[in-house]
Amino acid sequence: MSTPRDDDAAGGDATRAWLLMSDLVLDNNRRREVSEALGMSFGRARAVRRLARRPMAMGELAAALGIDPPNATVLVDDLESQGLARRRPHPTDRRAKLVEATRKGKALARRADDILGTPPPGLSALSDEDLETLQRILRTVTGPDHEGRTKE
């Protein structure tokens, strides 16, 4: 097993690898495809996908999306008006509300997941051996908590 390299030796290689991965993920137009297919911004789609996985308190949703709580309120108001989410009382905290995806919201989240989960042609063209190697490397980099499920 190799050992971590210092910044001078690895910085160039690690930076190039990171930029290639970023280009692969961010520049493949999936976000635009999701927005067009769902008829909403990718940020809204992200929120629906989070809520489809499990109900969340408003503050938790805001933190997960990296937005301020007042913005989360506006976002949830909008999702509710579209029939994609609903608020309900928190089971253990009378002061809080949980937000959950509706059936319609969950269907949109599945549609987004299908689009986001479709690998680009270049990745699909790799051999089984190369894909196994890539998965092993990515598991090493991301850690054991990331078993093929995206956060977004």
BAFI-3210 file (N, C-alpha, C; in Angstrom, 3 decimals, decimal comma, padded with zeros to 6 digits):
// residues 152
n [1|2|3|4|5|6|7|8|9|10|11|12|13|14|15|16|17|18|19|20|21|22|23|24|25|26|27|28|29|30|31|32|33|34|35|36|37|38|39|40|41|42|43|44|45|46|47|48|49|50|51|52|53|54|55|56|57|58|59|60|61|62|63|64|65|66|67|68|69|70|71|72|73|74|75|76|77|78|79|80|81|82|83|84|85|86|87|88|89|90|91|92|93|94|95|96|97|98|99|100|101|102|103|104|105|106|107|108|109|110|111|112|113|114|115|116|117|118|119|120|121|122|123|124|125|126|127|128|129|130|131|132|133|134|135|136|137|138|139|140|141|142|143|144|145|146|147|148|149|150|151|152]
n.u [000,849|000,513|001,961|000,771|001,664|003,842|002,831|004,263|005,085|002,709|000,749|000,414|-000,383|-002,567|-004,192|-004,705|-006,096|-008,314|-009,491|-010,164|-012,091|-013,981|-014,693|-015,863|-018,121|-019,422|-019,610|-021,227|-023,774|-025,949|-027,318|-028,726|-030,334|-031,918|-033,233|-034,688|-036,281|-037,799|-038,905|-038,063|-035,724|-032,369|-031,612|-034,070|-034,868|-032,873|-033,565|-036,051|-035,195|-033,659|-035,656|-037,248|-035,842|-035,951|-037,980|-037,308|-036,311|-036,917|-034,632|-032,638|-032,909|-032,225|-029,523|-028,502|-028,780|-027,226|-028,194|-029,714|-031,960|-034,357|-034,492|-034,926|-037,500|-038,946|-038,369|-039,577|-042,214|-042,714|-042,365|-044,443|-046,634|-046,601|-047,321|-045,373|-044,144|-044,809|-045,550|-045,402|-046,268|-043,480|-042,535|-041,366|-040,703|-042,410|-042,118|-041,045|-041,225|-041,606|-040,560|-041,708|-041,507|-044,127|-046,189|-046,126|-043,816|-041,892|-041,988|-040,982|-038,424|-037,413|-037,336|-035,406|-033,221|-032,907|-032,019|-029,661|-028,288|-027,491|-024,739|-022,125|-021,315|-018,543|-017,714|-019,339|-018,230|-015,916|-013,887|-014,879|-012,931|-011,523|-013,593|-014,052|-011,594|-011,681|-013,917|-012,903|-010,804|-012,252|-013,847|-011,842|-011,011|-013,391|-014,308|-015,841|-018,547|-019,848|-021,499|-022,040|-024,198|-025,376|-024,940|-026,381]
n.v [-001,180|002,217|005,232|008,374|011,245|014,132|017,623|018,885|016,787|015,316|017,191|018,211|015,883|014,966|017,219|017,413|014,991|015,447|017,665|016,491|014,629|016,425|017,791|015,658|015,083|017,593|018,843|017,440|018,032|016,973|018,241|020,263|018,660|017,408|019,660|020,541|018,264|018,040|020,503|022,548|024,409|023,181|023,301|023,203|020,664|019,191|019,545|018,226|015,638|015,082|015,156|013,075|010,880|010,833|012,200|015,512|017,883|021,410|023,028|021,127|020,440|022,895|023,051|020,776|021,499|023,698|026,284|029,293|029,210|030,896|030,910|028,234|028,002|029,504|027,938|025,454|026,322|026,849|024,265|022,965|024,330|023,337|020,790|018,937|018,541|018,346|019,742|018,503|017,907|017,613|014,551|014,451|016,991|019,687|022,261|022,150|021,396|018,723|018,070|016,443|014,518|014,360|011,880|012,622|014,235|012,305|010,748|012,564|012,844|010,267|010,269|012,274|011,003|008,841|010,150|011,409|009,162|007,906|006,850|008,680|008,183|007,596|006,501|004,266|002,800|001,707|-001,122|-004,045|-004,635|-002,183|-000,579|-001,810|-001,256|001,554|001,943|000,844|002,622|005,024|004,358|004,185|006,847|008,236|006,953|004,506|005,122|005,840|004,174|003,925|005,651|008,811|012,018|014,172]
n.w [000,000|-000,791|000,567|001,871|-000,045|000,169|-000,127|-002,213|-003,909|-004,390|-004,803|-007,441|-008,957|-007,389|-007,474|-010,244|-010,627|-008,961|-010,262|-012,699|-011,808|-010,778|-013,130|-014,510|-012,921|-012,529|-015,028|-016,778|-017,549|-016,140|-014,052|-015,373|-016,981|-015,011|-013,914|-016,159|-016,721|-014,365|-014,130|-012,427|-010,373|-009,865|-007,218|-005,830|-006,631|-005,399|-002,711|-002,625|-003,218|-000,926|001,063|000,205|000,928|003,710|006,357|007,564|010,043|009,885|010,417|010,153|007,464|006,298|007,089|005,799|003,143|003,042|003,420|004,757|007,594|007,229|004,431|003,956|004,892|002,992|000,749|001,467|001,702|-000,997|-002,112|-000,811|-001,912|-004,442|-004,036|-003,351|-000,936|002,609|005,787|009,113|012,555|014,766|016,229|018,783|019,617|020,384|019,466|016,968|013,425|011,173|007,871|005,060|002,045|-000,316|-001,976|-004,667|-004,609|-003,948|-006,250|-008,147|-007,079|-007,491|-010,254|-010,703|-009,463|-011,202|-013,515|-012,570|-011,801|-014,101|-015,727|-017,440|-020,944|-021,329|-018,888|-018,690|-020,703|-019,741|-018,828|-016,923|-015,027|-014,825|-013,834|-011,346|-010,118|-010,089|-008,404|-006,034|-005,475|-005,163|-002,942|-001,024|-000,938|-000,224|002,048|004,289|004,703|002,423|000,346|-002,567|-002,760|-003,544|-001,989|-002,740]
ca.u [000,000|001,329|001,793|000,446|002,814|003,771|002,146|005,067|005,090|001,361|-000,147|000,112|-001,151|-003,844|-004,988|-005,173|-007,116|-009,508|-010,110|-010,796|-013,323|-014,929|-015,206|-016,741|-019,379|-020,098|-019,747|-021,893|-025,118|-027,008|-028,131|-029,654|-031,313|-032,841|-034,057|-035,632|-037,224|-038,675|-039,514|-037,696|-034,282|-031,688|-031,662|-035,362|-034,813|-032,005|-034,352|-037,045|-034,469|-033,332|-036,886|-037,760|-035,093|-036,491|-038,432|-036,271|-036,712|-036,585|-033,237|-031,808|-032,968|-031,418|-028,109|-028,154|-028,719|-026,291|-028,923|-030,187|-033,311|-035,451|-034,565|-035,539|-038,942|-039,439|-038,243|-040,612|-043,495|-042,835|-042,565|-045,808|-047,605|-046,568|-047,737|-044,201|-043,735|-045,772|-045,064|-046,206|-045,653|-042,360|-043,078|-040,799|-040,412|-043,624|-041,771|-040,486|-042,013|-040,885|-040,964|-041,564|-041,931|-045,403|-046,061|-045,698|-042,420|-041,057|-041,920|-040,035|-037,086|-036,972|-037,007|-034,108|-032,209|-032,669|-031,192|-028,343|-027,636|-027,082|-023,335|-021,782|-020,870|-017,140|-017,621|-019,983|-017,384|-014,764|-013,957|-015,275|-011,741|-011,280|-014,666|-013,788|-010,462|-012,171|-014,757|-012,026|-010,109|-013,220|-014,202|-010,704|-011,014|-014,598|-014,527|-016,826|-019,939|-020,378|-021,642|-022,721|-025,350|-024,964|-025,490|-027,290]
ca.v [000,000|003,417|006,181|009,716|012,036|015,522|018,517|019,168|015,644|014,848|018,292|018,259|014,709|014,959|018,323|017,031|013,941|016,088|018,479|015,568|014,122|017,544|017,981|014,537|015,190|018,886|019,334|016,490|018,546|016,256|019,187|020,892|017,634|017,262|020,868|020,545|017,150|018,259|021,822|023,345|024,595|022,021|023,455|022,680|019,216|018,680|019,511|017,149|014,363|014,898|014,865|011,776|009,844|010,779|013,503|016,293|019,135|022,563|023,401|020,059|020,605|024,075|022,686|019,803|022,189|024,815|027,551|029,859|028,750|031,607|030,445|026,901|028,226|029,909|026,751|024,484|026,922|026,638|022,829|022,652|024,888|022,467|019,447|018,065|018,333|018,791|019,849|017,830|018,113|016,749|013,630|014,599|018,392|020,435|023,535|021,920|020,740|017,874|018,227|015,173|014,524|013,716|010,846|013,328|014,621|011,101|010,350|013,475|012,510|009,052|010,685|012,952|009,981|008,086|010,974|011,581|007,862|007,380|007,224|009,186|007,104|007,234|005,647|002,991|002,085|001,096|-002,568|-004,425|-004,532|-000,765|-000,094|-002,314|-000,487|002,898|001,878|000,613|003,878|006,001|003,954|004,562|008,306|008,740|006,289|003,416|005,578|006,151|002,929|004,073|006,555|010,191|012,854|015,152]
ca.w [000,000|-000,872|001,660|001,376|-000,463|000,630|-001,054|-003,399|-004,815|-004,731|-005,113|-008,870|-009,349|-006,675|-008,005|-011,589|-010,469|-008,403|-011,304|-013,654|-011,185|-010,725|-014,493|-014,829|-012,183|-012,640|-016,396|-017,679|-017,823|-015,422|-013,280|-016,311|-017,353|-013,881|-013,855|-017,283|-016,583|-013,222|-014,217|-011,250|-010,224|-009,300|-005,760|-005,378|-006,844|-004,337|-001,473|-002,751|-003,108|000,498|001,812|-000,230|001,666|005,076|006,852|008,230|010,686|009,042|010,634|009,595|006,015|005,974|007,227|004,755|001,862|003,140|003,292|006,021|007,948|006,559|003,041|003,989|005,051|001,663|-000,099|001,847|001,294|-002,441|-002,346|-000,367|-002,865|-005,620|-003,632|-003,321|000,461|003,612|007,157|010,130|013,873|015,153|017,236|020,130|019,901|020,040|018,834|015,633|012,383|010,233|006,487|004,345|000,650|-000,619|-003,005|-005,882|-004,385|-004,033|-007,662|-008,787|-006,579|-008,209|-011,622|-010,615|-009,169|-012,432|-014,399|-011,953|-011,678|-015,396|-015,928|-018,762|-021,836|-021,119|-017,706|-019,040|-021,658|-019,068|-018,595|-015,563|-014,179|-014,566|-012,958|-009,993|-009,605|-009,812|-007,209|-004,882|-005,202|-004,642|-001,567|-000,186|-000,811|000,435|003,321|004,282|004,831|001,090|-000,400|-003,841|-002,684|-003,562|-000,931|-003,300]
c.u [000,887|001,031|001,448|001,713|002,691|003,177|002,943|004,993|003,685|000,435|-000,534|-000,753|-002,519|-004,752|-005,538|-006,270|-008,419|-010,229|-010,784|-012,104|-014,383|-015,530|-016,184|-018,110|-020,129|-020,367|-020,482|-023,361|-026,247|-027,904|-029,159|-030,727|-032,362|-033,781|-035,106|-036,692|-038,234|-039,372|-039,243|-036,185|-033,658|-031,688|-032,962|-035,385|-033,960|-032,770|-035,370|-036,361|-034,098|-034,563|-037,481|-037,050|-035,622|-036,977|-037,299|-036,908|-036,251|-035,117|-032,277|-031,770|-032,106|-029,926|-027,666|-027,995|-027,743|-026,951|-029,350|-031,597|-034,450|-035,606|-035,184|-037,052|-039,568|-039,437|-039,362|-042,001|-043,747|-043,099|-043,960|-046,845|-047,672|-047,011|-046,603|-043,730|-044,868|-045,070|-045,985|-045,525|-044,513|-042,848|-042,547|-040,515|-041,593|-043,330|-041,351|-041,494|-041,079|-041,428|-040,715|-042,045|-043,288|-045,149|-045,557|-044,226|-041,479|-040,922|-040,943|-038,607|-036,551|-036,572|-035,642|-032,991|-031,880|-031,761|-029,774|-027,566|-027,204|-025,653|-023,095|-021,209|-019,431|-016,946|-018,219|-019,113|-016,174|-014,978|-014,406|-014,110|-011,444|-012,346|-014,472|-012,644|-010,904|-013,030|-013,913|-011,318|-011,071|-013,680|-013,086|-010,718|-012,201|-014,852|-015,678|-018,281|-020,597|-020,417|-022,506|-023,943|-024,842|-025,593|-026,543|-028,298]
c.v [001,232|004,328|007,544|010,489|013,449|016,393|018,772|018,027|015,294|015,965|018,351|017,105|014,688|016,063|017,971|015,972|014,552|016,913|017,607|015,009|015,217|017,795|016,882|014,709|016,486|019,337|018,381|016,823|017,813|017,210|019,856|019,902|017,451|018,462|020,888|019,457|017,397|019,613|022,684|023,492|023,336|022,087|022,932|021,154|018,544|018,535|018,382|015,789|014,066|014,459|013,515|010,639|009,675|012,156|014,192|017,498|020,285|022,959|022,385|020,157|021,791|023,739|021,737|020,466|023,359|026,163|028,032|029,363|029,556|031,194|029,055|027,025|028,594|028,708|025,750|025,026|026,658|025,162|022,396|023,146|024,051|021,039|018,443|017,735|018,792|018,842|019,040|018,052|017,123|015,834|013,838|016,047|019,243|021,739|023,367|021,259|019,850|018,160|016,895|015,339|013,836|012,603|011,458|013,747|013,437|010,619|011,253|013,175|011,259|009,390|011,379|011,948|009,151|008,856|011,081|010,274|007,244|007,811|007,786|008,060|006,654|006,305|004,275|002,146|001,414|-000,405|-002,835|-004,265|-003,064|-000,180|-000,564|-001,534|000,923|002,919|001,687|001,905|004,897|005,645|004,327|006,062|008,793|008,113|005,305|003,872|005,858|004,895|003,116|004,964|007,969|010,965|013,786|014,488]
c.w [000,000|000,309|001,089|001,030|000,082|-000,471|-002,327|-004,401|-005,291|-005,183|-006,564|-009,303|-008,684|-007,207|-009,381|-011,497|-009,952|-009,467|-012,364|-013,092|-011,129|-012,101|-014,862|-014,181|-012,498|-014,072|-017,313|-017,909|-017,105|-014,648|-014,182|-016,739|-016,258|-013,818|-014,959|-017,130|-015,463|-013,258|-013,004|-011,200|-009,631|-007,777|-005,172|-005,522|-005,768|-003,027|-001,514|-002,610|-001,656|001,283|001,417|000,501|003,078|005,473|007,614|008,918|009,794|009,189|010,045|008,065|005,583|006,035|006,120|003,392|001,862|002,929|004,672|006,320|007,309|005,082|002,960|004,136|003,712|000,719|000,196|001,510|-000,186|-002,756|-001,915|-001,378|-004,144|-005,297|-003,548|-001,904|001,363|004,962|008,051|011,479|014,111|016,267|018,656|020,530|019,430|019,305|017,381|014,704|011,579|008,841|005,810|002,920|000,540|-001,641|-004,316|-005,774|-004,498|-005,470|-008,422|-008,349|-007,283|-009,637|-011,656|-010,366|-010,406|-013,387|-013,853|-011,879|-012,992|-015,671|-017,327|-019,625|-021,611|-019,930|-018,002|-019,969|-021,008|-018,892|-017,159|-014,598|-013,836|-013,640|-011,528|-009,350|-009,233|-008,548|-005,954|-004,493|-004,591|-003,238|-000,599|000,085|000,017|001,789|003,249|004,338|003,486|000,251|-001,635|-003,826|-002,676|-002,421|-001,480|-004,118]
res [m|s|t|p|r|d|d|d|a|a|g|g|d|a|t|r|a|w|l|l|m|s|d|l|v|l|d|n|n|r|r|r|e|v|s|e|a|l|g|m|s|f|g|r|a|r|a|v|r|r|l|a|r|r|p|m|a|m|g|e|l|a|a|a|l|g|i|d|p|p|n|a|t|v|l|v|d|d|l|e|s|q|g|l|a|r|r|r|p|h|p|t|d|r|r|a|k|l|v|e|a|t|r|k|g|k|a|l|a|r|r|a|d|d|i|l|g|t|p|p|p|g|l|s|a|l|s|d|e|d|l|e|t|l|q|r|i|l|r|t|v|t|g|p|d|h|e|g|r|t|k|e]
***
